[in-house]
Amino acid sequence: MSITGTLIIQIIVFLILVAFTMKFVWPPIARALDERAQKVADGLAAADKAKTELAAANKRVEAELAASRDENAQRLAEAERRAQAIIEEAKARAQTEGSKIVAAARADADQQAVQAREALRDEVAKLAVKGAEQILRREVNPAVHADLLDRLKTEL
């Protein structure tokens, strides 16, 4: 056989191999590559979608955090207002109680002053009687002269 014959046979075998490869081998490989490319594209799309959803979720979380911060600030302000109102109420009650105590003390002091005046009048009357007794050098009977002593008390 000559080189031309061998070369022609090799070309024919090569063409048969290429045709066989193009018909039976290449389509599954191309399909597998296309499927892989589709999976990669789907994965990238899913990643972009997940990235968008994550950004939206972050925005919702930030909004909820801001809302909870505002709510906490309002609760703190309300608690401070309540505390201030309780303090003011306690001050008012304390002032009222203090006024009552002062009024009671004044009434007690006035009553004690009246009792002290009465005791002083009695003492002055007794001293006056003793003085008069010594001056007159005679005994004055307090039981007999009770009316006179009462008038003397009222005059003092």
Chimera marker file (.cmm) of the C-alpha trace (Angstrom):
<marker_set name="trace">
<marker id="1" x="0.000" y="0.000" z="0.000" r="1" g="1" b="0" radius="0.5"/>
<marker id="2" x="1.109" y="3.314" z="-0.720" r="1" g="1" b="0" radius="0.5"/>
<marker id="3" x="1.269" y="6.355" z="1.413" r="1" g="1" b="0" radius="0.5"/>
<marker id="4" x="-1.585" y="7.929" z="-0.454" r="1" g="1" b="0" radius="0.5"/>
<marker id="5" x="-3.815" y="4.953" z="0.216" r="1" g="1" b="0" radius="0.5"/>
<marker id="6" x="-2.893" y="4.956" z="3.879" r="1" g="1" b="0" radius="0.5"/>
<marker id="7" x="-3.423" y="8.646" z="4.087" r="1" g="1" b="0" radius="0.5"/>
<marker id="8" x="-6.842" y="8.348" z="2.460" r="1" g="1" b="0" radius="0.5"/>
<marker id="9" x="-7.832" y="5.531" z="4.833" r="1" g="1" b="0" radius="0.5"/>
<marker id="10" x="-6.610" y="7.552" z="7.789" r="1" g="1" b="0" radius="0.5"/>
<marker id="11" x="-8.610" y="10.567" z="6.564" r="1" g="1" b="0" radius="0.5"/>
<marker id="12" x="-11.698" y="8.339" z="6.156" r="1" g="1" b="0" radius="0.5"/>
<marker id="13" x="-11.186" y="6.807" z="9.642" r="1" g="1" b="0" radius="0.5"/>
<marker id="14" x="-10.617" y="10.290" z="11.048" r="1" g="1" b="0" radius="0.5"/>
<marker id="15" x="-13.800" y="11.561" z="9.381" r="1" g="1" b="0" radius="0.5"/>
<marker id="16" x="-15.739" y="8.517" z="10.676" r="1" g="1" b="0" radius="0.5"/>
<marker id="17" x="-14.296" y="9.220" z="14.138" r="1" g="1" b="0" radius="0.5"/>
<marker id="18" x="-15.259" y="12.900" z="13.873" r="1" g="1" b="0" radius="0.5"/>
<marker id="19" x="-18.758" y="11.983" z="12.648" r="1" g="1" b="0" radius="0.5"/>
<marker id="20" x="-19.136" y="9.406" z="15.430" r="1" g="1" b="0" radius="0.5"/>
<marker id="21" x="-17.877" y="11.890" z="17.991" r="1" g="1" b="0" radius="0.5"/>
<marker id="22" x="-20.158" y="14.651" z="16.643" r="1" g="1" b="0" radius="0.5"/>
<marker id="23" x="-23.164" y="12.294" z="16.605" r="1" g="1" b="0" radius="0.5"/>
<marker id="24" x="-22.750" y="10.318" z="19.828" r="1" g="1" b="0" radius="0.5"/>
<marker id="25" x="-20.085" y="11.873" z="22.079" r="1" g="1" b="0" radius="0.5"/>
<marker id="26" x="-20.335" y="15.609" z="21.520" r="1" g="1" b="0" radius="0.5"/>
<marker id="27" x="-24.115" y="16.078" z="22.231" r="1" g="1" b="0" radius="0.5"/>
<marker id="28" x="-23.983" y="14.635" z="25.816" r="1" g="1" b="0" radius="0.5"/>
<marker id="29" x="-20.861" y="16.671" z="26.553" r="1" g="1" b="0" radius="0.5"/>
<marker id="30" x="-22.464" y="19.814" z="25.103" r="1" g="1" b="0" radius="0.5"/>
<marker id="31" x="-25.681" y="19.064" z="27.034" r="1" g="1" b="0" radius="0.5"/>
<marker id="32" x="-23.702" y="18.585" z="30.257" r="1" g="1" b="0" radius="0.5"/>
<marker id="33" x="-21.846" y="21.846" z="29.634" r="1" g="1" b="0" radius="0.5"/>
<marker id="34" x="-25.124" y="23.653" z="28.885" r="1" g="1" b="0" radius="0.5"/>
<marker id="35" x="-26.722" y="22.209" z="32.026" r="1" g="1" b="0" radius="0.5"/>
<marker id="36" x="-23.701" y="23.249" z="34.074" r="1" g="1" b="0" radius="0.5"/>
<marker id="37" x="-23.822" y="26.746" z="32.575" r="1" g="1" b="0" radius="0.5"/>
<marker id="38" x="-27.555" y="26.902" z="33.366" r="1" g="1" b="0" radius="0.5"/>
<marker id="39" x="-26.918" y="25.770" z="36.942" r="1" g="1" b="0" radius="0.5"/>
<marker id="40" x="-24.228" y="28.404" z="37.341" r="1" g="1" b="0" radius="0.5"/>
<marker id="41" x="-26.561" y="31.059" z="35.901" r="1" g="1" b="0" radius="0.5"/>
<marker id="42" x="-29.385" y="29.880" z="38.198" r="1" g="1" b="0" radius="0.5"/>
<marker id="43" x="-26.986" y="29.942" z="41.153" r="1" g="1" b="0" radius="0.5"/>
<marker id="44" x="-25.889" y="33.494" z="40.302" r="1" g="1" b="0" radius="0.5"/>
<marker id="45" x="-29.525" y="34.561" z="39.927" r="1" g="1" b="0" radius="0.5"/>
<marker id="46" x="-30.377" y="32.931" z="43.251" r="1" g="1" b="0" radius="0.5"/>
<marker id="47" x="-27.389" y="34.657" z="44.854" r="1" g="1" b="0" radius="0.5"/>
<marker id="48" x="-28.550" y="38.016" z="43.478" r="1" g="1" b="0" radius="0.5"/>
<marker id="49" x="-32.080" y="37.305" z="44.685" r="1" g="1" b="0" radius="0.5"/>
<marker id="50" x="-30.771" y="36.292" z="48.118" r="1" g="1" b="0" radius="0.5"/>
<marker id="51" x="-28.631" y="39.440" z="48.220" r="1" g="1" b="0" radius="0.5"/>
<marker id="52" x="-31.716" y="41.549" z="47.440" r="1" g="1" b="0" radius="0.5"/>
<marker id="53" x="-33.777" y="39.702" z="50.048" r="1" g="1" b="0" radius="0.5"/>
<marker id="54" x="-30.991" y="40.147" z="52.601" r="1" g="1" b="0" radius="0.5"/>
<marker id="55" x="-30.888" y="43.871" z="51.905" r="1" g="1" b="0" radius="0.5"/>
<marker id="56" x="-34.687" y="44.051" z="52.304" r="1" g="1" b="0" radius="0.5"/>
<marker id="57" x="-34.504" y="42.007" z="55.518" r="1" g="1" b="0" radius="0.5"/>
<marker id="58" x="-31.778" y="44.318" z="56.847" r="1" g="1" b="0" radius="0.5"/>
<marker id="59" x="-33.976" y="47.324" z="56.081" r="1" g="1" b="0" radius="0.5"/>
<marker id="60" x="-36.920" y="45.700" z="57.899" r="1" g="1" b="0" radius="0.5"/>
<marker id="61" x="-34.691" y="44.873" z="60.872" r="1" g="1" b="0" radius="0.5"/>
<marker id="62" x="-33.379" y="48.440" z="60.991" r="1" g="1" b="0" radius="0.5"/>
<marker id="63" x="-36.935" y="49.780" z="60.797" r="1" g="1" b="0" radius="0.5"/>
<marker id="64" x="-38.058" y="47.483" z="63.608" r="1" g="1" b="0" radius="0.5"/>
<marker id="65" x="-35.020" y="48.430" z="65.694" r="1" g="1" b="0" radius="0.5"/>
<marker id="66" x="-35.785" y="52.102" z="65.170" r="1" g="1" b="0" radius="0.5"/>
<marker id="67" x="-39.410" y="51.507" z="66.111" r="1" g="1" b="0" radius="0.5"/>
<marker id="68" x="-38.422" y="49.619" z="69.262" r="1" g="1" b="0" radius="0.5"/>
<marker id="69" x="-35.946" y="52.360" z="70.180" r="1" g="1" b="0" radius="0.5"/>
<marker id="70" x="-38.695" y="54.952" z="69.778" r="1" g="1" b="0" radius="0.5"/>
<marker id="71" x="-41.075" y="52.820" z="71.819" r="1" g="1" b="0" radius="0.5"/>
<marker id="72" x="-38.454" y="52.389" z="74.552" r="1" g="1" b="0" radius="0.5"/>
<marker id="73" x="-37.793" y="56.128" z="74.561" r="1" g="1" b="0" radius="0.5"/>
<marker id="74" x="-41.530" y="56.787" z="74.901" r="1" g="1" b="0" radius="0.5"/>
<marker id="75" x="-41.804" y="54.267" z="77.735" r="1" g="1" b="0" radius="0.5"/>
<marker id="76" x="-38.859" y="55.866" z="79.529" r="1" g="1" b="0" radius="0.5"/>
<marker id="77" x="-40.383" y="59.321" z="79.097" r="1" g="1" b="0" radius="0.5"/>
<marker id="78" x="-43.722" y="58.045" z="80.403" r="1" g="1" b="0" radius="0.5"/>
<marker id="79" x="-41.998" y="56.395" z="83.375" r="1" g="1" b="0" radius="0.5"/>
<marker id="80" x="-40.187" y="59.646" z="84.143" r="1" g="1" b="0" radius="0.5"/>
<marker id="81" x="-43.478" y="61.568" z="83.946" r="1" g="1" b="0" radius="0.5"/>
<marker id="82" x="-45.117" y="59.050" z="86.283" r="1" g="1" b="0" radius="0.5"/>
<marker id="83" x="-42.202" y="59.226" z="88.700" r="1" g="1" b="0" radius="0.5"/>
<marker id="84" x="-42.365" y="63.024" z="88.663" r="1" g="1" b="0" radius="0.5"/>
<marker id="85" x="-46.129" y="62.923" z="89.288" r="1" g="1" b="0" radius="0.5"/>
<marker id="86" x="-45.639" y="60.476" z="92.169" r="1" g="1" b="0" radius="0.5"/>
<marker id="87" x="-42.944" y="62.711" z="93.638" r="1" g="1" b="0" radius="0.5"/>
<marker id="88" x="-45.170" y="65.774" z="93.335" r="1" g="1" b="0" radius="0.5"/>
<marker id="89" x="-48.069" y="63.891" z="94.912" r="1" g="1" b="0" radius="0.5"/>
<marker id="90" x="-45.841" y="62.733" z="97.765" r="1" g="1" b="0" radius="0.5"/>
<marker id="91" x="-44.616" y="66.302" z="98.273" r="1" g="1" b="0" radius="0.5"/>
<marker id="92" x="-48.196" y="67.569" z="98.382" r="1" g="1" b="0" radius="0.5"/>
<marker id="93" x="-49.192" y="64.859" z="100.863" r="1" g="1" b="0" radius="0.5"/>
<marker id="94" x="-46.133" y="65.614" z="102.998" r="1" g="1" b="0" radius="0.5"/>
<marker id="95" x="-46.919" y="69.320" z="102.933" r="1" g="1" b="0" radius="0.5"/>
<marker id="96" x="-50.537" y="68.614" z="103.924" r="1" g="1" b="0" radius="0.5"/>
<marker id="97" x="-49.405" y="66.317" z="106.725" r="1" g="1" b="0" radius="0.5"/>
<marker id="98" x="-46.880" y="68.932" z="107.837" r="1" g="1" b="0" radius="0.5"/>
<marker id="99" x="-49.606" y="71.582" z="107.900" r="1" g="1" b="0" radius="0.5"/>
<marker id="100" x="-51.837" y="69.289" z="109.948" r="1" g="1" b="0" radius="0.5"/>
<marker id="101" x="-49.008" y="68.555" z="112.381" r="1" g="1" b="0" radius="0.5"/>
<marker id="102" x="-48.208" y="72.273" z="112.709" r="1" g="1" b="0" radius="0.5"/>
<marker id="103" x="-51.898" y="73.086" z="113.248" r="1" g="1" b="0" radius="0.5"/>
<marker id="104" x="-52.183" y="70.345" z="115.857" r="1" g="1" b="0" radius="0.5"/>
<marker id="105" x="-49.026" y="71.591" z="117.557" r="1" g="1" b="0" radius="0.5"/>
<marker id="106" x="-50.362" y="75.154" z="117.566" r="1" g="1" b="0" radius="0.5"/>
<marker id="107" x="-53.676" y="74.005" z="118.997" r="1" g="1" b="0" radius="0.5"/>
<marker id="108" x="-51.836" y="71.983" z="121.626" r="1" g="1" b="0" radius="0.5"/>
<marker id="109" x="-49.587" y="74.932" z="122.399" r="1" g="1" b="0" radius="0.5"/>
<marker id="110" x="-52.620" y="77.241" z="122.695" r="1" g="1" b="0" radius="0.5"/>
<marker id="111" x="-54.332" y="74.734" z="124.974" r="1" g="1" b="0" radius="0.5"/>
<marker id="112" x="-51.217" y="74.425" z="127.127" r="1" g="1" b="0" radius="0.5"/>
<marker id="113" x="-50.931" y="78.226" z="127.236" r="1" g="1" b="0" radius="0.5"/>
<marker id="114" x="-54.540" y="78.457" z="128.426" r="1" g="1" b="0" radius="0.5"/>
<marker id="115" x="-53.884" y="75.766" z="131.034" r="1" g="1" b="0" radius="0.5"/>
<marker id="116" x="-50.716" y="77.560" z="132.115" r="1" g="1" b="0" radius="0.5"/>
<marker id="117" x="-52.654" y="80.848" z="132.441" r="1" g="1" b="0" radius="0.5"/>
<marker id="118" x="-55.320" y="79.109" z="134.500" r="1" g="1" b="0" radius="0.5"/>
<marker id="119" x="-52.676" y="77.499" z="136.688" r="1" g="1" b="0" radius="0.5"/>
<marker id="120" x="-50.940" y="80.852" z="137.020" r="1" g="1" b="0" radius="0.5"/>
<marker id="121" x="-54.219" y="82.543" z="137.962" r="1" g="1" b="0" radius="0.5"/>
<marker id="122" x="-54.851" y="79.878" z="140.583" r="1" g="1" b="0" radius="0.5"/>
<marker id="123" x="-51.340" y="80.334" z="141.914" r="1" g="1" b="0" radius="0.5"/>
<marker id="124" x="-51.668" y="84.136" z="141.943" r="1" g="1" b="0" radius="0.5"/>
<marker id="125" x="-55.028" y="83.836" z="143.684" r="1" g="1" b="0" radius="0.5"/>
<marker id="126" x="-53.540" y="81.550" z="146.323" r="1" g="1" b="0" radius="0.5"/>
<marker id="127" x="-50.620" y="83.919" z="146.772" r="1" g="1" b="0" radius="0.5"/>
<marker id="128" x="-52.998" y="86.862" z="147.009" r="1" g="1" b="0" radius="0.5"/>
<marker id="129" x="-55.048" y="85.030" z="149.627" r="1" g="1" b="0" radius="0.5"/>
<marker id="130" x="-51.921" y="84.156" z="151.578" r="1" g="1" b="0" radius="0.5"/>
<marker id="131" x="-50.736" y="87.726" z="151.280" r="1" g="1" b="0" radius="0.5"/>
<marker id="132" x="-54.092" y="89.038" z="152.411" r="1" g="1" b="0" radius="0.5"/>
<marker id="133" x="-54.115" y="86.507" z="155.256" r="1" g="1" b="0" radius="0.5"/>
<marker id="134" x="-50.766" y="87.646" z="156.428" r="1" g="1" b="0" radius="0.5"/>
<marker id="135" x="-51.783" y="91.267" z="156.106" r="1" g="1" b="0" radius="0.5"/>
<marker id="136" x="-54.993" y="90.777" z="158.022" r="1" g="1" b="0" radius="0.5"/>
<marker id="137" x="-53.382" y="88.359" z="160.395" r="1" g="1" b="0" radius="0.5"/>
<marker id="138" x="-56.350" y="86.278" z="160.446" r="1" g="1" b="0" radius="0.5"/>
<marker id="139" x="-57.241" y="83.127" z="158.716" r="1" g="1" b="0" radius="0.5"/>
<marker id="140" x="-59.295" y="83.248" z="155.547" r="1" g="1" b="0" radius="0.5"/>
<marker id="141" x="-61.397" y="80.148" z="154.922" r="1" g="1" b="0" radius="0.5"/>
<marker id="142" x="-61.213" y="79.219" z="151.197" r="1" g="1" b="0" radius="0.5"/>
<marker id="143" x="-64.371" y="77.136" z="151.368" r="1" g="1" b="0" radius="0.5"/>
<marker id="144" x="-66.364" y="80.038" z="152.756" r="1" g="1" b="0" radius="0.5"/>
<marker id="145" x="-64.889" y="82.615" z="150.487" r="1" g="1" b="0" radius="0.5"/>
<marker id="146" x="-64.951" y="80.542" z="147.231" r="1" g="1" b="0" radius="0.5"/>
<marker id="147" x="-67.120" y="83.101" z="145.461" r="1" g="1" b="0" radius="0.5"/>
<marker id="148" x="-64.717" y="85.874" z="146.392" r="1" g="1" b="0" radius="0.5"/>
<marker id="149" x="-61.795" y="83.783" z="145.176" r="1" g="1" b="0" radius="0.5"/>
<marker id="150" x="-63.504" y="83.031" z="141.807" r="1" g="1" b="0" radius="0.5"/>
<marker id="151" x="-64.086" y="86.748" z="141.208" r="1" g="1" b="0" radius="0.5"/>
<marker id="152" x="-60.476" y="87.387" z="142.057" r="1" g="1" b="0" radius="0.5"/>
<marker id="153" x="-59.380" y="84.760" z="139.514" r="1" g="1" b="0" radius="0.5"/>
<marker id="154" x="-61.463" y="86.317" z="136.758" r="1" g="1" b="0" radius="0.5"/>
<marker id="155" x="-60.089" y="89.762" z="137.475" r="1" g="1" b="0" radius="0.5"/>
<marker id="156" x="-56.541" y="88.494" z="137.209" r="1" g="1" b="0" radius="0.5"/>
<link id1="1" id2="2" r="1" g="1" b="0" radius="0.2"/>
<link id1="2" id2="3" r="1" g="1" b="0" radius="0.2"/>
<link id1="3" id2="4" r="1" g="1" b="0" radius="0.2"/>
<link id1="4" id2="5" r="1" g="1" b="0" radius="0.2"/>
<link id1="5" id2="6" r="1" g="1" b="0" radius="0.2"/>
<link id1="6" id2="7" r="1" g="1" b="0" radius="0.2"/>
<link id1="7" id2="8" r="1" g="1" b="0" radius="0.2"/>
<link id1="8" id2="9" r="1" g="1" b="0" radius="0.2"/>
<link id1="9" id2="10" r="1" g="1" b="0" radius="0.2"/>
<link id1="10" id2="11" r="1" g="1" b="0" radius="0.2"/>
<link id1="11" id2="12" r="1" g="1" b="0" radius="0.2"/>
<link id1="12" id2="13" r="1" g="1" b="0" radius="0.2"/>
<link id1="13" id2="14" r="1" g="1" b="0" radius="0.2"/>
<link id1="14" id2="15" r="1" g="1" b="0" radius="0.2"/>
<link id1="15" id2="16" r="1" g="1" b="0" radius="0.2"/>
<link id1="16" id2="17" r="1" g="1" b="0" radius="0.2"/>
<link id1="17" id2="18" r="1" g="1" b="0" radius="0.2"/>
<link id1="18" id2="19" r="1" g="1" b="0" radius="0.2"/>
<link id1="19" id2="20" r="1" g="1" b="0" radius="0.2"/>
<link id1="20" id2="21" r="1" g="1" b="0" radius="0.2"/>
<link id1="21" id2="22" r="1" g="1" b="0" radius="0.2"/>
<link id1="22" id2="23" r="1" g="1" b="0" radius="0.2"/>
<link id1="23" id2="24" r="1" g="1" b="0" radius="0.2"/>
<link id1="24" id2="25" r="1" g="1" b="0" radius="0.2"/>
<link id1="25" id2="26" r="1" g="1" b="0" radius="0.2"/>
<link id1="26" id2="27" r="1" g="1" b="0" radius="0.2"/>
<link id1="27" id2="28" r="1" g="1" b="0" radius="0.2"/>
<link id1="28" id2="29" r="1" g="1" b="0" radius="0.2"/>
<link id1="29" id2="30" r="1" g="1" b="0" radius="0.2"/>
<link id1="30" id2="31" r="1" g="1" b="0" radius="0.2"/>
<link id1="31" id2="32" r="1" g="1" b="0" radius="0.2"/>
<link id1="32" id2="33" r="1" g="1" b="0" radius="0.2"/>
<link id1="33" id2="34" r="1" g="1" b="0" radius="0.2"/>
<link id1="34" id2="35" r="1" g="1" b="0" radius="0.2"/>
<link id1="35" id2="36" r="1" g="1" b="0" radius="0.2"/>
<link id1="36" id2="37" r="1" g="1" b="0" radius="0.2"/>
<link id1="37" id2="38" r="1" g="1" b="0" radius="0.2"/>
<link id1="38" id2="39" r="1" g="1" b="0" radius="0.2"/>
<link id1="39" id2="40" r="1" g="1" b="0" radius="0.2"/>
<link id1="40" id2="41" r="1" g="1" b="0" radius="0.2"/>
<link id1="41" id2="42" r="1" g="1" b="0" radius="0.2"/>
<link id1="42" id2="43" r="1" g="1" b="0" radius="0.2"/>
<link id1="43" id2="44" r="1" g="1" b="0" radius="0.2"/>
<link id1="44" id2="45" r="1" g="1" b="0" radius="0.2"/>
<link id1="45" id2="46" r="1" g="1" b="0" radius="0.2"/>
<link id1="46" id2="47" r="1" g="1" b="0" radius="0.2"/>
<link id1="47" id2="48" r="1" g="1" b="0" radius="0.2"/>
<link id1="48" id2="49" r="1" g="1" b="0" radius="0.2"/>
<link id1="49" id2="50" r="1" g="1" b="0" radius="0.2"/>
<link id1="50" id2="51" r="1" g="1" b="0" radius="0.2"/>
<link id1="51" id2="52" r="1" g="1" b="0" radius="0.2"/>
<link id1="52" id2="53" r="1" g="1" b="0" radius="0.2"/>
<link id1="53" id2="54" r="1" g="1" b="0" radius="0.2"/>
<link id1="54" id2="55" r="1" g="1" b="0" radius="0.2"/>
<link id1="55" id2="56" r="1" g="1" b="0" radius="0.2"/>
<link id1="56" id2="57" r="1" g="1" b="0" radius="0.2"/>
<link id1="57" id2="58" r="1" g="1" b="0" radius="0.2"/>
<link id1="58" id2="59" r="1" g="1" b="0" radius="0.2"/>
<link id1="59" id2="60" r="1" g="1" b="0" radius="0.2"/>
<link id1="60" id2="61" r="1" g="1" b="0" radius="0.2"/>
<link id1="61" id2="62" r="1" g="1" b="0" radius="0.2"/>
<link id1="62" id2="63" r="1" g="1" b="0" radius="0.2"/>
<link id1="63" id2="64" r="1" g="1" b="0" radius="0.2"/>
<link id1="64" id2="65" r="1" g="1" b="0" radius="0.2"/>
<link id1="65" id2="66" r="1" g="1" b="0" radius="0.2"/>
<link id1="66" id2="67" r="1" g="1" b="0" radius="0.2"/>
<link id1="67" id2="68" r="1" g="1" b="0" radius="0.2"/>
<link id1="68" id2="69" r="1" g="1" b="0" radius="0.2"/>
<link id1="69" id2="70" r="1" g="1" b="0" radius="0.2"/>
<link id1="70" id2="71" r="1" g="1" b="0" radius="0.2"/>
<link id1="71" id2="72" r="1" g="1" b="0" radius="0.2"/>
<link id1="72" id2="73" r="1" g="1" b="0" radius="0.2"/>
<link id1="73" id2="74" r="1" g="1" b="0" radius="0.2"/>
<link id1="74" id2="75" r="1" g="1" b="0" radius="0.2"/>
<link id1="75" id2="76" r="1" g="1" b="0" radius="0.2"/>
<link id1="76" id2="77" r="1" g="1" b="0" radius="0.2"/>
<link id1="77" id2="78" r="1" g="1" b="0" radius="0.2"/>
<link id1="78" id2="79" r="1" g="1" b="0" radius="0.2"/>
<link id1="79" id2="80" r="1" g="1" b="0" radius="0.2"/>
<link id1="80" id2="81" r="1" g="1" b="0" radius="0.2"/>
<link id1="81" id2="82" r="1" g="1" b="0" radius="0.2"/>
<link id1="82" id2="83" r="1" g="1" b="0" radius="0.2"/>
<link id1="83" id2="84" r="1" g="1" b="0" radius="0.2"/>
<link id1="84" id2="85" r="1" g="1" b="0" radius="0.2"/>
<link id1="85" id2="86" r="1" g="1" b="0" radius="0.2"/>
<link id1="86" id2="87" r="1" g="1" b="0" radius="0.2"/>
<link id1="87" id2="88" r="1" g="1" b="0" radius="0.2"/>
<link id1="88" id2="89" r="1" g="1" b="0" radius="0.2"/>
<link id1="89" id2="90" r="1" g="1" b="0" radius="0.2"/>
<link id1="90" id2="91" r="1" g="1" b="0" radius="0.2"/>
<link id1="91" id2="92" r="1" g="1" b="0" radius="0.2"/>
<link id1="92" id2="93" r="1" g="1" b="0" radius="0.2"/>
<link id1="93" id2="94" r="1" g="1" b="0" radius="0.2"/>
<link id1="94" id2="95" r="1" g="1" b="0" radius="0.2"/>
<link id1="95" id2="96" r="1" g="1" b="0" radius="0.2"/>
<link id1="96" id2="97" r="1" g="1" b="0" radius="0.2"/>
<link id1="97" id2="98" r="1" g="1" b="0" radius="0.2"/>
<link id1="98" id2="99" r="1" g="1" b="0" radius="0.2"/>
<link id1="99" id2="100" r="1" g="1" b="0" radius="0.2"/>
<link id1="100" id2="101" r="1" g="1" b="0" radius="0.2"/>
<link id1="101" id2="102" r="1" g="1" b="0" radius="0.2"/>
<link id1="102" id2="103" r="1" g="1" b="0" radius="0.2"/>
<link id1="103" id2="104" r="1" g="1" b="0" radius="0.2"/>
<link id1="104" id2="105" r="1" g="1" b="0" radius="0.2"/>
<link id1="105" id2="106" r="1" g="1" b="0" radius="0.2"/>
<link id1="106" id2="107" r="1" g="1" b="0" radius="0.2"/>
<link id1="107" id2="108" r="1" g="1" b="0" radius="0.2"/>
<link id1="108" id2="109" r="1" g="1" b="0" radius="0.2"/>
<link id1="109" id2="110" r="1" g="1" b="0" radius="0.2"/>
<link id1="110" id2="111" r="1" g="1" b="0" radius="0.2"/>
<link id1="111" id2="112" r="1" g="1" b="0" radius="0.2"/>
<link id1="112" id2="113" r="1" g="1" b="0" radius="0.2"/>
<link id1="113" id2="114" r="1" g="1" b="0" radius="0.2"/>
<link id1="114" id2="115" r="1" g="1" b="0" radius="0.2"/>
<link id1="115" id2="116" r="1" g="1" b="0" radius="0.2"/>
<link id1="116" id2="117" r="1" g="1" b="0" radius="0.2"/>
<link id1="117" id2="118" r="1" g="1" b="0" radius="0.2"/>
<link id1="118" id2="119" r="1" g="1" b="0" radius="0.2"/>
<link id1="119" id2="120" r="1" g="1" b="0" radius="0.2"/>
<link id1="120" id2="121" r="1" g="1" b="0" radius="0.2"/>
<link id1="121" id2="122" r="1" g="1" b="0" radius="0.2"/>
<link id1="122" id2="123" r="1" g="1" b="0" radius="0.2"/>
<link id1="123" id2="124" r="1" g="1" b="0" radius="0.2"/>
<link id1="124" id2="125" r="1" g="1" b="0" radius="0.2"/>
<link id1="125" id2="126" r="1" g="1" b="0" radius="0.2"/>
<link id1="126" id2="127" r="1" g="1" b="0" radius="0.2"/>
<link id1="127" id2="128" r="1" g="1" b="0" radius="0.2"/>
<link id1="128" id2="129" r="1" g="1" b="0" radius="0.2"/>
<link id1="129" id2="130" r="1" g="1" b="0" radius="0.2"/>
<link id1="130" id2="131" r="1" g="1" b="0" radius="0.2"/>
<link id1="131" id2="132" r="1" g="1" b="0" radius="0.2"/>
<link id1="132" id2="133" r="1" g="1" b="0" radius="0.2"/>
<link id1="133" id2="134" r="1" g="1" b="0" radius="0.2"/>
<link id1="134" id2="135" r="1" g="1" b="0" radius="0.2"/>
<link id1="135" id2="136" r="1" g="1" b="0" radius="0.2"/>
<link id1="136" id2="137" r="1" g="1" b="0" radius="0.2"/>
<link id1="137" id2="138" r="1" g="1" b="0" radius="0.2"/>
<link id1="138" id2="139" r="1" g="1" b="0" radius="0.2"/>
<link id1="139" id2="140" r="1" g="1" b="0" radius="0.2"/>
<link id1="140" id2="141" r="1" g="1" b="0" radius="0.2"/>
<link id1="141" id2="142" r="1" g="1" b="0" radius="0.2"/>
<link id1="142" id2="143" r="1" g="1" b="0" radius="0.2"/>
<link id1="143" id2="144" r="1" g="1" b="0" radius="0.2"/>
<link id1="144" id2="145" r="1" g="1" b="0" radius="0.2"/>
<link id1="145" id2="146" r="1" g="1" b="0" radius="0.2"/>
<link id1="146" id2="147" r="1" g="1" b="0" radius="0.2"/>
<link id1="147" id2="148" r="1" g="1" b="0" radius="0.2"/>
<link id1="148" id2="149" r="1" g="1" b="0" radius="0.2"/>
<link id1="149" id2="150" r="1" g="1" b="0" radius="0.2"/>
<link id1="150" id2="151" r="1" g="1" b="0" radius="0.2"/>
<link id1="151" id2="152" r="1" g="1" b="0" radius="0.2"/>
<link id1="152" id2="153" r="1" g="1" b="0" radius="0.2"/>
<link id1="153" id2="154" r="1" g="1" b="0" radius="0.2"/>
<link id1="154" id2="155" r="1" g="1" b="0" radius="0.2"/>
<link id1="155" id2="156" r="1" g="1" b="0" radius="0.2"/>
</marker_set>
